[in-house]
Amino acid sequence: MTIDFYTRPGCHLCEDAKKVLDSMTKELSFLVLERNIDTSDEWTEKYGLMIPVVEIEGEVLAYGNIEPSALFTKLKQIVNE
């Protein structure tokens, strides 16, 4: 499973969310593709006010101040499908 993680440099919420994702990767076995929204006008327009954004196959699972237990529950459900 691959997670798209939309972020930008200097974003403290993004740094916190990255730590949350990193802590879950071993147990749930997924790959995180970190995407800097500053490299794409489309991403900046779409996610600029939402970052960080955790997305799988176009579905936003979490954004902003990421709640670890809620994200873990969603990811675990997807992995077990």
Long-range contacts (C-beta under 8 A, 24 or more apart in sequence): 1-28, 1-29, 1-30, 1-31, 1-56, 1-78, 1-79, 2-30, 2-31, 2-32, 2-33, 2-56, 3-30, 3-31, 3-32, 3-33, 3-54, 3-55, 3-56, 3-75, 4-33, 4-35, 4-53, 4-54, 4-55, 4-56, 5-32, 5-33, 5-34, 5-35, 5-52, 5-53, 5-54, 5-55, 6-35, 6-37, 6-43, 6-47, 6-50, 6-51, 6-52, 6-53, 6-55, 7-34, 7-35, 7-36, 7-37, 7-51, 7-52, 7-53, 8-36, 8-37, 8-38, 8-51, 9-36, 9-38, 11-51, 11-52, 13-51, 13-52, 13-64, 13-65, 13-66, 14-51, 14-52, 16-65, 16-66, 17-52, 17-54, 17-62, 17-66, 18-52, 20-66, 20-68, 20-71, 21-54, 23-68, 24-71, 24-72, 24-75, 28-72, 28-75, 28-76, 28-79, 29-79, 30-75, 30-79
